[in-house]
C-alpha cells in the first residue's frame, strides 16, 4: 500500500502552495519596506536586526516546508 505522502500529486500541490505563500511573503516584505521608508522619522525606530531575522526565518520556513519538502 502506498503512502499518500509519496503521491506525486501531493508533491505538486505542496509545491504550488509554497509558491503561493512565497508570493504573499514577498508582497508583505516589499510592503513593509515601502512603509518603513516612507514613514521614516525620528519618532519611529526599528530594530533592523530583529526585522531581518524575522523575515529570514519566515522565508526559510516557507522554503524548507513547501519547496524542499523536508
One Martini backbone bead per residue (centre of mass of N, CA, C, O) as a GRO file, in nm:
protein
   70
    1UNK     BB    1   0.096   0.037   0.023
    2UNK     BB    2   0.056   0.366  -0.035
    3UNK     BB    3   0.157   0.665   0.049
    4UNK     BB    4   0.041   0.992   0.032
    5UNK     BB    5   0.335   1.124   0.035
    6UNK     BB    6   0.416   0.965  -0.255
    7UNK     BB    7   0.243   1.143  -0.416
    8UNK     BB    8   0.283   1.353  -0.680
    9UNK     BB    9   0.038   1.539  -0.632
   10UNK     BB   10   0.124   1.629  -0.349
   11UNK     BB   11   0.383   1.775  -0.439
   12UNK     BB   12   0.246   1.984  -0.624
   13UNK     BB   13   0.064   2.114  -0.413
   14UNK     BB   14   0.289   2.198  -0.217
   15UNK     BB   15   0.447   2.370  -0.419
   16UNK     BB   16   0.216   2.563  -0.488
   17UNK     BB   17   0.176   2.671  -0.200
   18UNK     BB   18   0.463   2.778  -0.175
   19UNK     BB   19   0.433   2.994  -0.395
   20UNK     BB   20   0.204   3.148  -0.264
   21UNK     BB   21   0.348   3.213   0.006
   22UNK     BB   22   0.592   3.353  -0.123
   23UNK     BB   23   0.434   3.582  -0.254
   24UNK     BB   24   0.307   3.695   0.003
   25UNK     BB   25   0.576   3.745   0.146
   26UNK     BB   26   0.698   3.946  -0.061
   27UNK     BB   27   0.473   4.153  -0.041
   28UNK     BB   28   0.516   4.208   0.263
   29UNK     BB   29   0.807   4.305   0.250
   30UNK     BB   30   0.766   4.539   0.052
   31UNK     BB   31   0.551   4.687   0.219
   32UNK     BB   32   0.724   4.735   0.468
   33UNK     BB   33   0.958   4.890   0.332
   34UNK     BB   34   0.788   5.119   0.219
   35UNK     BB   35   0.672   5.215   0.489
   36UNK     BB   36   0.945   5.264   0.631
   37UNK     BB   37   1.051   5.473   0.424
   38UNK     BB   38   0.812   5.683   0.436
   39UNK     BB   39   0.811   5.682   0.781
   40UNK     BB   40   1.065   5.833   0.838
   41UNK     BB   41   1.160   5.908   1.171
   42UNK     BB   42   1.239   5.987   1.495
   43UNK     BB   43   0.997   5.821   1.631
   44UNK     BB   44   1.066   5.585   1.430
   45UNK     BB   45   1.196   5.267   1.526
   46UNK     BB   46   1.405   4.999   1.423
   47UNK     BB   47   1.501   4.663   1.465
   48UNK     BB   48   1.672   4.542   1.206
   49UNK     BB   49   1.776   4.272   1.305
   50UNK     BB   50   1.495   4.153   1.379
   51UNK     BB   51   1.362   4.190   1.106
   52UNK     BB   52   1.554   4.011   0.942
   53UNK     BB   53   1.523   3.753   1.109
   54UNK     BB   54   1.221   3.721   1.067
   55UNK     BB   55   1.217   3.707   0.753
   56UNK     BB   56   1.420   3.470   0.727
   57UNK     BB   57   1.259   3.262   0.889
   58UNK     BB   58   1.005   3.259   0.716
   59UNK     BB   59   1.145   3.194   0.445
   60UNK     BB   60   1.277   2.926   0.538
   61UNK     BB   61   1.017   2.779   0.609
   62UNK     BB   62   0.888   2.787   0.331
   63UNK     BB   63   1.118   2.645   0.183
   64UNK     BB   64   1.133   2.377   0.350
   65UNK     BB   65   0.829   2.286   0.345
   66UNK     BB   66   0.750   2.343   0.026
   67UNK     BB   67   1.004   2.309  -0.163
   68UNK     BB   68   1.184   2.078  -0.031
   69UNK     BB   69   1.021   1.890   0.164
   70UNK     BB   70   1.099   1.805   0.483
   0.00000   0.00000   0.00000
